[in-house]
Amino acid sequence: MSNEQRSNQEQVKRVKTDVVLVGAGIMSATLGALLRQLEPDWSIDVYERLDAAAAESSDAWNNAGTGHSALCELNYTPQNKDGSVDIAKALNVNEQFQVSRQFWAHSLETGILSDAKNFINPIPHVSFVHGEDNTKYLKARYDALASNPLFEGMEYIDSPDEFTRRLPLMGAGRDFSDPVALNWSDNGTDVDFGALTRQLLNYLSGAGATVHFGNDVRNISKQSDGTWDVKVANLRTGSKKTVNAKFVFVGAGGGALHLLQKSGISEIKGFGGFPVSGEWLRCTNPELIERHSAKVYGKASVGAPPMSVPHLDTRVIGGKPGLLFGPYAGWSPKFLKEGKLTDLPSSVKPGNLMSMLGVGVTELGLVKYLLSELSQSQADRVETLREFAPKVLDKDWEIVTAGQRVQVIRKKGRGGVLEFGTAVINAADGTIAGLLGASPGASTAVPAMLDVLQRCFGDRYEAWQPKLKEIVPSLGVKLAEDRSLFREIFDWTSRALELDESSQLAQRTGV
């Protein structure tokens, strides 16, 4: 170590800023871009532990990039005991994604984002089932959704010939004596959230914000004047500094729980986290990749959690198509892909101990599912894939490790409950907030960050309304209840995002 580095270690600097964003992922990037437009004079500093943006959950190969809009995800449309289908969650998820689309469209038109094709591309979203009971369910799902503006254009397909025409990789070698059905939507997208994050951070840097890579946030503490001292260590030089901020957002993915616990806010008490890692089968055969152009979601196995829903996904990353199948669950006590083995045990505190123990008792099914997943071989995983594509060969697929997800554990009664979603946590005075949880996370980053703005800046939110409605014209309106407004908004965002009908047709007929 040089004398200069040793001197840096000994001196702890203290600097001031208006806003600290912890983590250089899609959440912090989105909130930073919103704040820069609303309050251009505020100073904004982003601190990221790794040496690159979006290197954890937002990275393209660490998530499915589905652009979750409930067009194909069957876990958002559960079947009731009477055979009807509950579409409430599907409507909510789709509404949220329309908000994200508007923000991205506005950002492209105003120069905040520069290249739509770099991060979003039209890809059909497809629900796939087989078996008589499942095809009846899918028809009921179609009947419940197809008349809603948000799901306009959805098709129900049960013809083997049409199935094979649209999904040749899945139709090859299939025994159609087992009935099949599809819900098909041409309005789906594939989103590279890593590329999107990098574009947003480039905008922030160019607009006066500072992004610090290789800087680890070690502690966050409340000061007597209501501000926050954020302790930061530079992992390259060893130097440390204290950043005093008026507002802190913890968008650190799996690392958010620990930092919110360190902040001491009462709102985090009772919350815990359960880490689940994921793996994919990635296709290595270009001929197979060319024979499939859709995101096809199936049904989770009986007793399996929503995060286990199998899907065969077309991806567009760096302008090149790819093909993934999964996810296959793994397990590690780490809360981040680049985390520590002590992450899980160190997150257990007196305030969440009962929540954690309660989930341990009630989620035995999840434990059983994880154990079964961990025992699978490469051949077992490919055999699961053959339910989707019967003729695939082991040699054409490789295992890749996806991102680490930390599912939210929330206090309920004397125990706790495991939640599969996202949760915004904020202090009562609005000076600090963070995001916990996973899917549909990135797809709903914009509505989640608008929620943060409303919760934490109540004294300014009303004055921000005109600007926010420029960015998100449908703000405060349910598009599912206003067909003409939805069509106007959807057509605008499709043009701005280069997702127009001609592009969608090319995707469909290029199969």
N, C-alpha and C positions, 0 to 999 in steps of 0.2 A: 504493500500500500504506500502510495506517495505521501510526502508531507502535506501536499495540498488536500488530498483526500482525507487525511487524518484531521487536518484543521477544519475541513467541512463537517466532519462528524461531530466535532466538539462544539460547533456553533449552530444553534438552532435559530433560524430566522423566523420572523413573524411578519406576515403580510395580510392585507385586507382585500376582500372582494365582496361583491353583492351576492353572487350565486356560486355555489360549488355543486358540480354534478359528479357523482362517484360512479365510475364505469363508463367506458366508451362503447356502449352497445346501443341498440335501437331505441331503448327507452330514454336514455340521457340525451341522445342525439335529437330525438323528436322534441323533447321538452325544451332543450336549448334553442332549437330553431323557432319554436313558438314564442319563447320569451324574448329572443332577439328581435322579432317583429313587433311584439307588444311593447317592449321597453328597450329601445335601441341604445339608450345611454347606460344601461346596467352593465357592470363588469361580470363576465362569466368565465369560470375556470373548470375544466374537465380533467379529472385525475383517473388514469387507467394503469393498473398494475402491470399488464402485459405490454409488449413492445409494438402492438398493432391494434387497430380498431376492430371491433366486432369479432374478436378471436375466440370468444366463448359461445354462448347460446345463439348469438345472432349470425354466426358464421354459416355460410351456405351449406356446407356438408354436415353441420351439426343440427340441422332441423330440416323438416320436410318441405319448407317453402310453399306450403299449400295456399297461402292467402285465404285463411279460414273464413268462409262465408256461409257455411252450413249447406252448401249446395250438394255435398257428397258425404259428409260425415254423419253416419247413422247414429252415433251416440248423442247427437243433438236432437234426435227425433224419436224418443222412446215410445214403445207401444204400450197402450193402456190395457188393463185386464179385459175390457170389452172389445178389444181389437182395433179401436181407434188409435190415432197417432197424435201425440202431444207435440205441437210445433212451436211452443212459446220460446224455448231456448234457441231454436233455429232462427226465428225472427230476430231475436236480440243480437245474436252473433252476426247475422247478415247486416243489420242496421249499423253495427259497430264498424264492419268492414267498409261500408259505404262512406262513413266518416273518414276513414283512413284514405280511401281513394280520392276524396275531395281535397284533402290536405296535400297529397302527392300531386294531383293535377294542378292545383293552384301554385305549388312550389315549382313545377316545370314551367308554367306560364310566366312566373316572376323571376326566374333565373336562380332560384334557391337550389333546385335540382337541374341537372344538365342533360341527362341521357336516360330516357324511359326504358329503352330496350336493355340497358345495362342492369336493370333491377326488376322489371316486370314484363311478363310475356303471356299471351293468351294460351291457355291449355284447357281443354274440356275437363270438367269435374264430373266424376261418374261414381254412382253407388252400385255395387255388385253383390248379388246374393244368388244362392242356388238352393234347391229344395222347395217343395210345395208350400210349406208354411211360410218360408221366408219370402217367396215371390208374392204371396198374398199380402204380407206386411208391406213390401215395397210398393205394391199397387195402392195400398191405403195411404202410404206416405206421399206418393205422387198426387193422389186425389186431394190430400190435405194441403199440399204446397203449391200446386201448379197454378191455381187461380190467384195467388197472392202476387202483387207487383214485383216483390223482391225475387221471386222464383219464376218469373215470366220466361217462357220458352223451354222449360224443362220437358223432357220426353220420357215416356215409359216404353221400354223395349223388352219384348220377350221372344222375339223371333231368333232362332239359332243362326239363320243366314245373315240377318242384320247385325247380330252380335259379332259374328266372325268378320264381317266387312269392316266394322268400326274398330274392333279389337283383335286383329289377326293373330297376335302373339298369344292372346288368351284363348282364342277359338281353336287354334291348331291342336288336334288330337283330343279334343274334349268330347266326353260322352254326354250328348244332349238328351239322353233318356232321363237324366237328372235335370229338371227344369231350371232355367236361369232367367234372371231379369236384371235390367239396368234402369236407373234414373240417370239421364244424361243431360248435362247442361253445358252449352257452349260459352257461357259467361264466366267460366272459371279462369284463374290465373296461377302462374308460378311466380313466386317472389324470392329474389335473392336479397335477403335482409342484410347480409354483410355488405353487398355493394351499395344498397340504399343507405346504410349507416355511414359508410365512407363518404358518400356524396353530401350528406347532411353535415358531417363534421368538417368537410372541406369548406362548405358555406360558412359554418360558424367561425372557423379560423380566419377566413377572408373578411368576416364582418366584425372582427375585433376580439373575439373570444380566444382563449388560450387553451390548447389541448396538451396535457402533460402525460407522455407515455413513460413506462417504467417507473411510475410513482405509486406506491402502495399506501392507501389510507389505513392507518393503524388504530385510530381512535377518534371519537366525536364526542365533545362535551359541551354542555350548555353553560353560558356565561351569565353573570348577574344582569347584564343589560339586554338579555334576550337573544343575543347572537350566539354563534357556535364556533368553537375552536376545533378545527380539523387537523389532526396530527398526520403528517405525510412524510414518508421516507423515500428518498430517491434510490432505487435499487441498483443504479449504475455507479453512483459516486459514494453512496453511503450517507450522504448529507440528509439532514432532517429539517423540517420547517413546520410552523404552525400557521394555518390559514384561517383567518377570522372571517366568517361569512354571515350575512343576514338570513340567507336561506340555503338549505342543503337538501339535495335530492339523492337518495341512495338507489341508483339503478344498476346495482352490481350483481344481478342475477342471483345465483346461489349464495353469494357473499353478503347479500343484503340483510339476512336475518342476524348474523353476528354483529354487524355494524349498528343496526337499529337497537339491538340489545345493549351494546356499549353506550349508546346515546342516553339510556336511562329513561326514555319516555314511557309513561305508564301504558300507552296504547299497545305496546308490543308484548306486554305480559300475557301469558296464556298461549301465545303463538309458538309453534315449533315447526320443524321441517323434516321431511322424509326424503332422502336422496335416492334417485333412480337413474341409472345410466342407460344408454341405449346403443344398439348396434344395428347396422344395415347390411343387407346384401347389395353390393354395387355391381352392376353389369359391366363386364369388360369386353363384350362382343359388339362391335359397332353395328353389325347386321341386325341383332336383336333390338338395339336401341332405335333403329330406324323403323322397326315394325310395331312400335308402340308409341302413341302420342296422346296421353291422357293421364290424369291422376285418378286412380281407381281405388275406392275405399270399400272394404268389406265389413263384416260384422265381427265384433270381438267374440272370443269363445265364452261359453257360459261360465260366469263367475270371474272372468278376467276384468281388470280395470279399464276405463275408457282409453287410457294412454296406450293400450295394447292393440288398438284397432289396426288390423293389417291393411297395408296399402301398397300398390305398385305405382310408383311415381315417376313421371317424366319431369326432369329438372332442366333448367337452362342456366348454366353457370359460365360466365365469361364468354357468352355467345355460343357455347357448345351444348348440344343436348346430352343428357345423361339419364340413367335409369336406376332407381333404387327400389328395394323391397324391404319392408319391415313394419314397425320396429321390433327388434328382439330386445327384451329387457335384460339388463345386467345390474349388478349392484356394487356399490362402493360407498364407504362412509364419507367420501369427499363431497363437498357442496359445489365444487367447480371442477371442470375437467383438469385444470391446473391447480387444484386445491390441495388440502392436506388430509391425511388419514384421521386426524383428530377433529375434523370439522363437525361430524355428527355428535360425538360425546361432549365436545366443548360447548355445543349449542343447548345442552340440557341445563336448565336453570330452575331454581325453586318455583318461579312463576309459571313454568310450562311443564313441570315434571308430571303432574296429573294428566295433562293433555296427552303427553307422549305415552304414558303408561296405558291410558284409556284406548288409544289407537292400537297399541300393541295387542290388546285383547280383542277389539272389534274387527281388526283387519287381518284375521288369520287367512282369509282367502287370498289376499294380496301376497302374503308371505309364501303360501303354497304355490301361487303363480310364479313368483320370482325364483323359487327353488327349481320348479320345472323348467323354466327358461334357462337357468344357469347350467342345467345338466345336458342341454342340447348340444349335439355335435354339428359340424358343418353340413353333414348329410341330412340331419334332422331338419335343419333350417331350410335347406333347399326343398325338402319334401313338403314343408309348409307352403313354400312359394308355388309348388305344383298345383295347389288348389286354385291358384289364379292362372298359372301358365303351365299346363300339364306336360309339355314337351321340353322344358328347360333342362340343361345339363349342369352338373356341378362345376365343371371347368370354366364356365362362362361368368362366374360370379365370385366376388371376393368379399370378405368381411371388413367393414370399416366401423370405427367407433364414433358414435355421434356425441352430442353434448350431454352434459350432466344436468338433470332437472331436480329441483327440490320442491316436492309437493307440499302445500300448506297444511299444517295441522292447527286447527282452531279449537279453542276451549268450548266445550258443550256440557252443561251440567257440571258434574264432578269429574268428568273425563274429557275426552277430545274426539274430534272427527277429522278424517282426512278429506281434503277438498282438492278436486282436480280442476284448477282454474287459476285466476290471478286475483290478488287482493292488494288494494292501495291502503297503506298504513300511514297516518299522519298525526302529528302532535296537535293538541287542541288549539294551540296558538298559531298553527300554520307555518311555523318556521322550519320544520323538517318533515320530509315524507320519504317513503320508499315503496317499492313494489316487490311483493312476494309471489311465488307460484310460477306456473308454466303455461302450457297451451290453453287457449289460443293466443296467448301473450303477444308476440310480435305483430300479428295481424291486427290486433286491437290496440296498438301502441298509441295511436292518436286519441281515441276516446278515453283511454286510460290517463293520458297526460292532460287532457282537458279536464278530467275529473280532479287531478292534482291541482290544476290552476284554480278551479272553483272552490276546492276545500281549503287551499292554503292562501289564497289571495282574495278572500271575500270582499275586502274593502276596495279592490280594484276591478273585480271581475265584471261588474256592470259597465264600467267605463270602457272595458275592453271589448264589449259585445259587438260594436260596429266592425272592428277589425277582425274579430273572430268569425263573423258572418261573411266577411269577404273570403276568408280562408276556407270555411266550411259553411256554404250557403244554406244547408238544411239544418243547421244547429237549432236544437229545440223542437224539431218537427219529426214525427215518425213517418218515414217514407213508405212503410208498409200500409199506411192509411191514406196516402195521397198519390194515386197512380200517375197523374200528370206531372207532378213535381218530381217523382222518382224517375220517370222517363226523361225529363229534361236534364236532371242531374247525371243520370247514368250515361246519356248520350254525350254530355260534355266531358265527363271523366274518361270515357272510352276514347274520345278523340285526343284529348290531351295526353293520355297514357299510351296512345298508339295501339289501342285494343279494339279498333273498329271492326265492323262486320267482315270486311274483306280479309283482315288478318285472321279472324276466327275461322272463316271458311277455308282459308289456306291450311290452317292447322288440321281441320277435320278431314279434308279431302287428300291431304298429304300422307295419310296413314298408309 
